Amino acid sequence: MAFLEERFIELGADSVARPTGSIQASFRADGVFPLINPGTGEPTGDTMTHQQVYAVLYSLYISEALARDAA
């Protein structure tokens, strides 16, 4: 997995994204991580597995691809 960090700046109707860093990590089917509330940055108390994230992202991709192909 690669996570690319950016600083996102809105300039009226335009926006600019500038790279600020990156993290390389290995996918682990048994990996577990805490869920963080994106609005507050605080842990929610729940966890998710790497496998669950994979299933969610795969499902989102397939759903979008099917909608595209049906158009």
C-alpha positions as CSV (number, residue, x, y, z in Angstrom):
1,M,0.0,0.0,0.0
2,A,1.1,3.5,-0.6
3,F,-0.4,6.6,1.0
4,L,0.4,9.9,-0.5
5,E,0.0,12.9,1.7
6,E,-1.0,16.3,0.2
7,R,-1.7,19.8,1.3
8,F,-4.8,20.9,-0.5
9,I,-5.4,24.6,-1.1
10,E,-8.6,26.1,-2.5
11,L,-8.1,29.3,-4.5
12,G,-11.6,30.5,-5.3
13,A,-12.8,28.3,-8.2
14,D,-9.4,26.6,-8.5
15,S,-7.5,24.3,-6.2
16,V,-3.9,23.2,-5.8
17,A,-2.6,19.9,-4.3
18,R,1.0,19.8,-3.2
19,P,2.7,16.6,-2.1
20,T,4.0,16.6,1.5
21,G,5.0,13.1,2.2
22,S,4.2,9.4,1.7
23,I,4.0,6.1,3.7
24,Q,4.7,2.7,2.4
25,A,3.0,-0.2,4.2
26,S,2.3,-3.9,3.6
27,F,-1.2,-5.3,3.2
28,R,-1.8,-7.9,5.8
29,A,-5.0,-9.9,5.5
30,D,-5.0,-10.3,9.3
31,G,-4.0,-6.6,10.0
32,V,-6.3,-4.6,12.2
33,F,-6.4,-0.8,12.8
34,P,-8.4,1.7,14.8
35,L,-11.1,3.8,13.0
36,I,-10.6,7.5,13.4
37,N,-13.4,10.1,13.0
38,P,-12.3,12.3,10.1
39,G,-14.0,15.3,11.5
40,T,-12.4,15.3,14.9
41,G,-9.3,13.1,14.5
42,E,-10.5,11.1,17.6
43,P,-10.7,7.3,17.7
44,T,-14.2,6.0,17.4
45,G,-13.5,2.9,19.4
46,D,-14.2,0.6,16.4
47,T,-11.6,-1.3,14.4
48,M,-11.4,-2.6,10.8
49,T,-9.3,-5.2,9.1
50,H,-7.2,-4.7,6.0
51,Q,-9.3,-7.4,4.4
52,Q,-12.5,-5.4,5.1
53,V,-10.9,-2.3,3.5
54,Y,-10.0,-4.3,0.5
55,A,-13.5,-5.6,0.1
56,V,-15.0,-2.1,0.5
57,L,-12.6,-0.6,-2.1
58,Y,-13.1,-3.5,-4.5
59,S,-16.9,-3.2,-4.2
60,L,-16.8,0.6,-4.7
61,Y,-14.7,0.1,-7.9
62,I,-16.9,-2.6,-9.3
63,S,-20.0,-0.5,-8.6
64,E,-18.6,2.5,-10.3
65,A,-17.3,0.4,-13.3
66,L,-20.7,-1.2,-13.7
67,A,-22.5,2.2,-13.6
68,R,-20.0,3.5,-16.2
69,D,-20.5,0.5,-18.5
70,A,-24.3,0.7,-18.2
71,A,-24.3,4.4,-19.4
